[in-house]
């Protein structure tokens, strides 16, 4: 009995990039596991072995099942504002955080900043992210969602997720710009 090899053990067998140079750190893929349709790639900062980001791809039975895995937000409450690119956005402050949300193409984007970090300019971090996501949002996806924080997060709270048909890819990590760069560099 011979089973077809569907398992993944090398990053080159996936859509995930091997090395990513983000604004403030370089990360390298340290492991790949799973099958060709459902796999996970872990990243560590160059020279370390602790996981700082993860790329995960999952295949679902239906497009509807896949769609429900992506946290796409069509509308949000808040004060209207305009980002540096002329993009319309909403700003909302609550519990020491400033949330800025906008939609671009098939993507929804939410940035979360500590109020004191953006006190004089509530869209400061959102404008930085808007500049960083240009390569990402040009990807042809069914839908996508970006949720990022202005400071490194314990765990992997920063996330970029997108759906293509029955397939969902999700990148999570400690640093916003690293997560965005891994997602942007992923093969289509």
C-alpha positions in Angstrom: 0.0 0.0 0.0 1.5 3.3 -1.1 0.0 6.6 0.0 0.6 9.7 -2.1 2.8 12.1 -0.2 0.6 15.0 0.6 2.6 16.1 3.7 4.5 19.4 4.0 7.9 19.6 5.7 9.7 22.3 3.8 8.7 26.0 3.4 9.3 25.7 -0.3 6.3 23.3 -0.5 4.0 26.2 0.7 3.0 29.7 -0.4 4.8 31.2 2.6 8.0 33.2 2.1 11.2 31.8 3.5 12.8 35.0 4.8 11.1 38.4 5.3 12.8 41.7 5.9 10.3 44.0 7.6 10.9 47.6 8.7 12.3 46.7 12.2 13.2 43.0 12.0 14.1 40.1 9.7 12.3 36.8 10.3 13.1 33.4 8.9 10.8 30.4 8.5 12.0 27.8 11.1 9.5 25.0 10.4 6.7 23.9 8.1 4.2 21.2 8.9 0.8 19.8 7.7 -0.5 18.9 4.3 -0.5 20.7 1.0 -4.0 22.0 1.7 -3.7 22.6 5.4 -0.3 23.7 6.7 1.5 26.0 9.2 4.8 27.8 8.9 6.5 29.3 12.0 8.9 32.3 11.9 11.5 33.4 14.3 13.6 36.6 14.4 16.9 35.9 12.7 19.3 34.3 15.2 16.6 33.2 17.6 14.4 30.1 17.8 11.3 31.6 19.6 8.3 31.9 17.3 7.4 35.5 16.5 4.9 34.9 13.6 2.9 32.1 12.0 1.5 31.6 8.5 -1.4 29.1 8.3 -3.3 27.9 5.3 -6.6 26.0 5.7 -8.9 24.5 3.0 -12.6 24.5 3.8 -15.5 22.4 2.3 -17.3 25.4 0.9 -16.6 29.1 0.0 -19.2 30.0 2.6 -17.3 28.1 5.4 -14.1 29.8 4.2 -15.7 33.3 4.2 -16.8 32.9 7.8 -13.2 32.6 8.8 -12.2 36.0 7.6 -13.0 39.0 9.9 -14.0 41.3 7.1 -15.8 44.5 8.4 -17.9 46.3 5.9 -19.0 49.2 8.1 -17.9 50.6 11.5 -19.1 53.3 13.8 -17.0 56.3 14.5 -15.9 59.8 13.5 -15.2 60.2 9.8 -11.6 61.1 8.8 -9.4 60.9 5.7 -6.1 59.1 5.6 -2.9 60.4 3.8 -3.9 58.6 0.5 -7.4 60.3 0.5 -8.9 57.0 1.8 -12.0 57.5 3.9 -11.8 56.0 7.4 -13.5 56.1 10.8 -11.8 56.8 14.1 -13.1 55.6 17.5 -11.4 56.0 20.9 -12.2 53.7 23.8 -10.5 52.3 26.9 -7.1 53.9 26.1 -7.0 52.8 22.5 -7.7 54.5 19.2 -9.2 52.3 16.5 -9.0 53.5 12.8 -10.9 51.4 10.2 -11.1 51.6 6.5 -11.9 49.4 3.4 -9.8 49.2 0.3 -10.7 46.9 -2.5 -11.7 43.5 -1.1 -9.8 44.3 2.2 -10.9 45.7 5.5 -8.2 47.2 7.7 -8.3 48.1 11.4 -5.4 49.7 13.3 -5.3 49.9 17.1 -3.0 52.3 18.8 -2.4 53.3 22.4 -4.1 56.7 22.9 -0.9 58.3 24.3 1.0 57.2 21.2 -1.3 59.0 18.8 -2.7 61.8 21.0 -1.8 64.6 18.7 -2.6 62.7 15.5 -5.1 59.9 15.8 -4.5 58.6 12.3 -0.6 58.6 12.6 -0.3 54.8 12.8 -3.2 54.2 10.4 -1.3 56.3 7.8 1.9 54.3 8.3 -0.1 51.0 7.9 -1.9 52.3 4.8 1.5 53.0 3.2 2.7 49.5 4.1 -0.3 47.5 2.8 -0.1 48.7 -0.8 1.5 45.4 -2.0 -0.8 43.4 0.2 -4.1 44.9 -0.9 -3.2 44.6 -4.6 -3.5 40.8 -4.1 -6.6 39.3 -5.9 -8.6 37.9 -3.0 -12.3 37.0 -2.3 -12.0 39.1 0.9 -9.2 40.0 3.4 -8.9 41.5 6.8 -6.0 43.3 8.5 -5.9 44.0 12.3 -2.7 45.5 13.6 -1.4 47.2 16.8 1.1 50.0 17.0 3.2 48.3 19.7 4.6 44.7 19.7 2.0 42.3 21.1 2.6 39.3 23.4 1.2 36.3 21.7 0.3 36.9 18.1 -2.5 39.5 18.1 -1.5 41.2 14.8 -3.2 39.4 12.0 -3.7 39.4 8.2 -6.2 36.9 6.8 -7.6 36.4 3.4 -9.9 34.1 1.4 -9.5 32.8 -2.1 -12.4 30.5 -2.9 -12.4 27.6 -0.3 -8.9 28.5 0.9 -8.1 30.8 3.9 -4.6 32.0 4.7 -3.8 33.7 8.0 -0.6 35.3 9.2 -0.3 36.2 12.9 2.6 37.7 14.8 3.9 40.1 17.5 4.9 42.9 15.1 2.5 44.6 12.7 4.9 45.3 9.9 6.3 41.8 10.0 2.9 40.2 9.7 2.0 42.6 6.8 5.2 41.8 5.0 4.9 38.0 5.3 1.4 38.2 3.9 2.4 40.5 1.1 5.3 38.3 0.1 3.2 35.1 0.1 2.9 33.5 -3.3 -0.6 33.8 -4.9 
